[in-house]
Amino acid sequence: MTVQTWTYIIVGITFALYIGIAIWSRAGTTKEFYIAGGGVSPLANGMATAADWMSAASFISMAGLISFMGYDGAVYLMGWTGGYVLLALLLAPYLRKFGKFTVPDFIGDRYYSKTARTVAVICALIVSFTYVAGQMRGVGVVFSRFLEVNINTGVIIGMVIVLFYAVLGGMKGITYTQVAQYCVLIFAFMVPAIFISIQMTGNVIPQLGMGGTLSDGSGTYLLDKLNGLSTELGFAEYTSGTKSMADVFAITLALMVGTAGLPHVIVRFFTVKKVKDARKSAGLALLFIAILYTTAPAIAVFARTNLIQTVSNKEYVNMPEWFSKWEETGLLKYDDKNEDGVIQYVADASKNELIIDNDIMVLANPEIANLPNWVIALLAAGALAAALSTAAGLLLVISSSVSHDLIKKMINPNISEKGELWAARISATVAVCIAGYFGINPPGFVAAVVALAFGLAAASFFPAIIMGIFYKKMNKEGAISGMIVGMLLMLFYMLKFKFGIFDGGKEIVATLKEDWWFGISPEGFGTIAMLVNFAVALIVNKFTKEPPQYVQDIVEHIRIPSGAGEATDH
C-alpha cells in the first residue's frame, strides 16, 4: 500500500480513538471541565502531562533543530527536561495544595487583587496563543505532506478534531485522550529510530547507535562520519558549538523556568486527588518525556547523515520520490544557480542551492532512509498526536482563563454552573478559530515559536509564582509591576529582534545579531526579562505595604507538608 493509504488508515484509527474517548469522558460539571473532577491517577496524569508538554516542537522540530545546530541544539534538551525537575520539586505540590483551577486563579487569590488576576489572564492568553500557533503549524505540515492536502485544509481538519474533544470533554476528555496520544506518539517516534539505528549501526538502541560505529565494517564512528561530511560542505563540525556560553546559559534557563511557568502544564497537577500524587505524576511525566528526549539527538544525527549523503552533489533528476513530495509542500526548495542539474548543498549561502525547513527532518527521516510505508504513516500519526494533545491543553487554559477567571471571578460572580460551562465551551471555540488563523499564517517554524512562548512564560509567570509560594511578604503591587514589566520587555525584544517590527519590518533579522543586548538571542532573553521582573517586584514591594496577615498565613500553610503537624502534635 502507498504511504497515503497507510496514513489514512492509521490516522483514521487514532482520530476515531480520540473522538470515542471524548464521547465516553464528556464533562458534565465545571470541575470535570477544568480539572477532570480531580480524580485522575498519577500514572494517567503522568502520561497525559507528558503528551501535553511534548508538543509538535518536541516531536517534529526539536530533532530538526539539533540536526542543523548540532551541539548548540543541546540547549533545548537541557532546558525543557531541566524545567520539569524544577516543576516537580518547586511548584507542583504547592500549587496543588493551594487548590486553584488555573494560574490566574492562584495569582488572583495569592495577591488578593482583581488587577493581578487580570494581568495574569492577559499573560496566560499571550503565552498560550504564542504556543498554540506552533502546534497548528505542525498539524498543517503533517497534513500537507502525508494526506497531500493544502496546508490550510490540514489546519482546518486539525481544528475540527481538537475542537470536538476539547469542547465536549474539557479537561476530563483531554486527559484520557492525551493518555492515548502519548502511547501513539512515543511508539511512532521510537519505531523509525530503532529501524534506522539498526540500519546504520547495527544497534537496536538509538541512543547507543548514535555513539557507535557504522555497520559497514569501516570501524568509523557515526559522529566522526557526520563531522567529516559537515566540514567537507563548509559547515561547522557537528559536535562543536558556535553559540556563546552566555547565550547557551540564557536559553537553557529561559526554557527551564518557562516550563515551570507554563499555565497548561501547571493546571495538570490540579487533576489528581492528593498533593503526593502531584509529585508522583511529575516524576512519571519526566520518565515518559525522557524516552523521547534522549532519542531525539540520535534521530537528529541519523537524519542529518542520511540527508547529506542522499542530496549533496547528486543529480536532481535522480532524486527519490520523497524529495519531490516535500518540494510540493514548499518546505524544501531547490534552486539550480549554476544550471548544472547537480544539487550543491553547502554552507556558503551564495553557492547553496538547497533550502530545507527544520520542521521536515523528523518527518522525512524514514523516507530518506527508505523505511516501509507503514512506518512513515505511523510517524505522521504520532506527529499529529503530539500537536493535537498540546493544542487541546492550551485551548483549555485559554477557555478557563476567560470563563473562570474573567467571567466567573470578575464580571458575573453569580453565573450558574451551566452558564459557566457554556462560557468555557464558547471561549474554547473562539480560541480554536484564532489558533487556526495562526496555523494558516504562522509566525515562524514550530520550535522557534514555542521557544518564544517559554520565554514569555519565564518573563511573566515564574517570578510571581515562585515568590507567591516562597516569599510570604511579596505583595500585590510588587507582583503586578514585575509581571507587566517582564512581559512588555520580552514582547518588545521578541518583536524587535525576531520579527524586525521596530526596524522597518525586516523579514530577515539575522543581520541584527550584532545588536542583541548582552549577546543574548530572543529565545534566551526570557532569562533577562525574568531577572528584571524579580528586581522590579522586589523594589516595588520594598516601598509598599505588606500583604494582609491572612494571605501570609495561607502561604505558610501551603508550604507545610501534609501530615507534618501529626508528628509534633501541632
N, C-alpha and C positions, 0 to 999 in steps of 0.2 A: 504493500500500500504506500501511497505518497505521503510526504510529510504533512501536507494539508489535510488529507483524510484522517491520518493518525491524530492530528491536532484537534480536528472537530470532535473526534471520539473521546479523547482524554479530557479536553477542556469541557466538553459537554457533560461528561460524567461528574467532574468536580463541581461544575456550576449547579448541576441538579442536586448534588450532595449539600452544597451551601444553602440552596433555597429550601430544601427539605428540612434542614436543621433550623432555619429561621422560622418556618411554619410551626415546627414542633415546639420551639422555645420562645414563642412570641410573648412580648411583655404585656402584662395586664395592669401593672401599677407603676407609679413613678420610681419606686425603689428598684423594681426589676429593670426599668428602662435605664436608670442612671448607674446602678451598681450590681445588677444581676441578682437582686434580692439579698446580697451579702452572704450567700451560702456556697460559693464556689470552692472546691477542694484546692489545696496548694499545688498538686500535680497539674490539674487542669488549668489553674491560673498561671502556673509557670510556663506551660506550653502556649497559652493564649498571649501572655506577656511577650514571650519570645517572638511569636508571629506578629504581634502588634508593633514591636520595635524593629524587627528585621524587615525593613521596607524594601521597596524597589531599589533604593540606594544600596542596601546591603546585598541584595540578590543580584541585581543587574549591574550596578555602577561600580561597586567597590573594587571587585577584581579587575574591572576595566581600568579604573584609575591606577591601581597598582601595576597593571600591565604597562602603562605608559610612564608612570612616575618612578617605578622601581622602588628602591629603598625608601624614597621620600613618602611613598604611599603608606608606609607603616604607621604614620600619624593617625590614619583613620582606624586602623586596628586597635592601637593603644588607647585612643581617645574614647571610642564607642564602647569597648569592653571595660575599660577602666571606670567609665561612668556608671556602669552597672554595679560595680563593687561599692562605689560611693553611695549609690542609691540604696543598696541593700543595708549598708551599715549606718548611714547618717540620716536617711529620710523616711524610708518606707514604714518602719514600725511606729514612728512618732506621728506621722500623718494619719496612719490607720487608727491610732489611739485617739487622735483628735476627733475623728469620726465624721468628717465632712465629705460631701459628694465630689466636690471639684476644688481645684486650686484657687480660683477666685473666692470660693466659699471659705476656704481656710484663711486666705489673706483678709477678706472682709471681716470675719469674726475675730481673728487674732489681732488685727489692727483697728478693731472697733470703729469702722468707718465705711460709709457708703462710697465715699470718694475712692478709698483704697480698693474696694470691690470693683468699682467701675474701671479704674486703671488696670486692674488685673484682668478683667474681662477683655478690654481692648488689647492688652498684651497677648492674652491667650488666642484671640482671633487672628492677630498678626502672625504669631508663631505657627498656628495651625494651618492657616491658608498658605503660608510660605512652604510649609512641609507638604501639604496635600497636593500642591502644584507639581512636585516631583513625582508623586505617586501616579497621578493621572497621565503625566508624560510617559511614565514607564508602561502603563496599560496600553497607550497608543502605539508605542514602539513594538510591543509584542504582537498586538493585533495586526498592525500594518504588514509585518513580515510573515507571520505564520498563518494567519487567516486570509492574507492577501486582500485586505480591505484598506480603504483610505484611513490614515491616522485619526482623522476627525471622527469617522464612523466607529473606529475602535474605542475611542474615548467615550463616545455616547453609549456603546454597549456596556462598557465598564460602569458607567454612571448608573444605568438602569439596574444592573445586578447589585451593586453596593447599596443603592437606594432601597431596594427591596428588603434586604435583610437588616440593614441598619435602622430603617424607619419602622419596620414591623417588629423586630425583636429587641431593639435598643441594646443595652449592654449585655442583657441575657442572651439574645440571639447572636450578638457579635462574639461573645466569649466562646460559646460552643462551636461557632463557625470557625473561629481562629484556632481552636484545637485541631480541627480537621485541616485547616490551611497550613498549620505548622507541619503536620505529617506529610502533606503533599509537597510543600516547598523544600523540606530537608531531604526527602527521598529524591526529588527532582534535581537538587543541587549536587548530591553525593554520587548518584549513578554515573553521570558523564565523567565526573572527576576520577572515579575508580577505573572506568573504562580507559581513559586517556593515560592515567598513571601506569597501568599495566602495559598499554601500547608503547609508551615512550621509555619506561624504565624497568618494566617487569615487576614493579612493586604494587601490591594491591592497596596499600595505604597512601593516599595522595600526599599527605604531609611528609612522609618519608621519601616518596618518589621525587619530590621537589629537590631534596638534598642528595639524591642518589646519582648513580652513574647511568648513562644511556644503555639501552638494551641491544645496541648494535655491535657490542663486543669491543668497542674502541677504548673502553675504560674512562672515557671523558665524563666529567660531572656535568649534569644538565645545566647548572647555573654558570659554569665556566663556558659552556657552549653558547648560552644566551649572551653572556658578556662579550664574547668574541663576535657574534652576529651583530650586536648593537654597535660596537666600536667600528666595525667594518663600514657601517652605514652612517657613521658620524655622530651617533647618539652617545650619551654618557654610558659608562658601564652600568649594567642593570643593578648591581649590588652596591653602587656608590651613591651617596646623597649629594644633592645640589642646593637644597634649601639651607638657610642659615639656622643655627641652633635656636636662636630666639624665636623664629617663626615656627619651627617644629614644636617647641615648647608651648607657644601660644595656641596653635591649632589643637594640639593634644588636650590642653587644659580646657579650651573652649568647648570641645566635643565632650569632655568628661562632665563638666559642670552643666553643660547644656542638656546632656542625658538626664541628669538629676533634676533638671528644671522643666522637662517636657510634660505638659499637662496630660497628654493622652497616655503616657506611661504611668504617671503618678496615680491616676484615677483607678488603675488596675488593682492597686493594693487596698482599695475600699471594698472589693468584691468578695474578700474572704471573711471567714467567721471571726477569727481572732488575730490579735497583734502578732502572736507567734507564727501564725500561718502566713502573714505578710512577709516576714523574714524568710520563711521556708520557700515561699513561691519565688522570691527574688533570687535565692540561691539556685533553685532549679532552673529558673529562666537563664541565669548565667551559664549553667551547664549546657542547656539546649542551644544557646546562642554560640557558645564556644565551638560546637560541632561545625557550624558554617564558617565562623570567623577564622578558625585555624586551617580550613580548607581553601579559603579564598586566595591566599598568596600562592598556593600550589596551582590553582586554576589560572591565575594571572601569568605564571611562568610558562605553563603548558600552552596557553593561548598565544602569548607573545612569540614564543619559539616557533610554533606551527605557522603563525601568520607570516613572519619574516621569511620562513623557508618556502611558503606557498606563493607569495606575491612578489618578493623582491627580485628584480631583473628577470622576470618571467614575461612571456609574450601575452598580451592582453587577450588575444583571440583564443588562447588555450586555457583561460581561467575556468575553474569549475563552476557549476550552476549556482552555488551559494553566492558567488561574487556578484553575478548579475541580479540575483534576487534582492540582495542588500542594497545594490545600486538603485533599484526601483524605489526603495524607501527614502532615498536621499540622505541616508546616514553613512554611506560610503561613496566617495566621489573620485573619479579618475580623470585627470586632465593631461593628455599626451602633449606636453610642452615642446618636446623636440621632434614630435611626429615620427618616432621610430617604431611605434607599436609595442615597445617594451616598457613595463612599469618600473619607473625609478622611484623607489621608496627610500628616501634619505632624510637626514636631519636638516640639510640646507634647504630653507623654505623656497629659495629661488629656483632650485632644481627638482624639489619634491613634486611628484605627480599624483600622490595618493593622499586623500584626506579621510581619516577614519574617526567616526564618533566613538568616544569611550564606551558609550552605552551598548554597543553591539558586541563587545568582546566575549562576554559570557554566553550570550545567546548564539553567536556564530561559532563558538568554540567547537561544539560537537560536529557541526557541518564541515568546518575546516579539517577536523580530524577524521572525517568520513565515517562517523558512527552510524548505527542503524537509525532508520527514520523514527521509530517509536521512542528512542532516547531523546531525539531532537524535540519531538512533540511533548514529551514529559517535561522537558526543561521549560517549554513555553507555559505549560500549566502551572509549574512552580513559580515562575516569574509573575504570573497573574495573581496567584495566591498571595505572594509577598506584597504586591502593590495594593491589592484589594483589602487585605487584612489591616494594613496600616491606615489606608484611606478611611475605612469604617471607624477605626478608633478615633481618628482625628475629627471625623464628622460628628461623632458623639460628643466630643469635647465642645465643638462649635455649638451644637444644638443645646447642650446642657448649660453652656455659658449664657446663651440667650434666654432659654425658658426658665431655668432655675435661678441663675444669678441676677439677671436683669428683670425679667417679668415677675417671678415669684417673690424675690427678695427686695425689689426696689419699686417696680411700677405698680403691681397689683398683688399685695400680700394675701388678699382674700380669695385668690383664684382657686377653683376647685381642683382636685387631683386629676379629674378627667380633662379639665381645661388646660392644666399644665402639661399633661401628656400630649394633647393635641398641639400645643405650642411647640413642644420639643420636636414632634414629627414634622411640623410645617417648617421650622427653622432648619432641620436636617435636610429637607427637600431643597430649600433655597441654597443651603451650603453646597449641596451636590452640584447644583447648576453653576455656582460660582467656580467650584473646583473643576468642573468640566471646561469652563472657559479658559482657566489656566492651563489645562491639559492640551487644549487646542492651540493656545497661544503661549507656549512655555517660555519662561524667562532664562532658560539655560539647561544644560544636561542635568540628569537626575541628581547625582551626588553633590554637584555644586550648589543646587538649590537647597537640598536637605542640610548640607553643612552650614549654610547661612541661617536656616531655621534653628539649628543648635546654638549658633552664636547669639541669635535673638533671645532664646530661652535663657542662656547664660547671663546676658546683659540685663534682663528684666526680672525673671523669677527667682533665680538661685539665691541672690543675697537676701531677698525678702523672706524666702522660706527658711533658709539656714539661720538667719538671725531671729526669725519668728519662733524657732524651736530652741535655740541655744543661748539667746540673749534676751532675758525677760524684760529688760528695761528699754528695749527698742520700741519707739513709739510710732504712731501713725504718720506724723509729719516726716520723720526720717525715712520710713519705708516708702511712702508715696513719692517723695522727692527723688530717692535713689532709683526707683523703677522708671520714672519719667525720664530722668537724665540718661540712664543707661540705655533705655530703648531708643530714644531720639539720637543719641550718639552712634549707636550701632546702625540704625537706619541711614543716617547721614553718610557714614563711612561706606556702607554697602552700596548705596545708590551712587556715590561718587566714584569709588574705585572698581566696582563690579559692573556697573551699567553706564558709567560716564554721564550721569544725569546733570551734574554741575559743571561739566566740561564740554559743552556744546553737543551733548548726546553722542559721544564717540561710541561706535559699536565695538571696536577692538580696544580694550582698555589695558592690554598687556603692557603698552608703552608707558603706562602710569606707574609701573612697579617702582621706579626710582623715587617716586613721590610718596610711597607708602609711609605712614607715620611709624617711626621706630623700626622700620623694615618689616612690619607685620602685615600679612595678607588679609583680605576681607574675611576669609574663612577663620582666621585666628584672632581677629580683632574683638570677638566676643569676650576674650580674656581681659583686654584693656578696658572695655566698656563695663565689664563686671567689677573690676577694681575701682573704677570711677563711681559706680553705683554704691559699693561699700563705703567709699570715702565720703560721698555726698550724704548718704544716710546717717553715718556716724557723726558728721559735723552738724547737720541739722538737728539730730537727736540731742546733741550736747546743749544746744541753745533753746530747746523747747521742753515742755514739761513731761514728766514720766507718764507711762500708761497707767490706767486705773489699777488698783490693787487686785481686783477680781481677774483682770487679764494676766497679771503676773502670777497669780495662783494657778490659773489654767495652764500656763507654760510650765510651772513647777510640776503639775500633775502629769502632763503628758511625757515628761522626762523620767518619771519614776517607773521602773519595770513592774508589770502586773505581778501581784503577789509579794512584792518586796516588803510590804508592811507586815505580812503574816509572820515572817521570821523574827521580827523585832518587837512584835506585839504593838505596833503603832498603826 
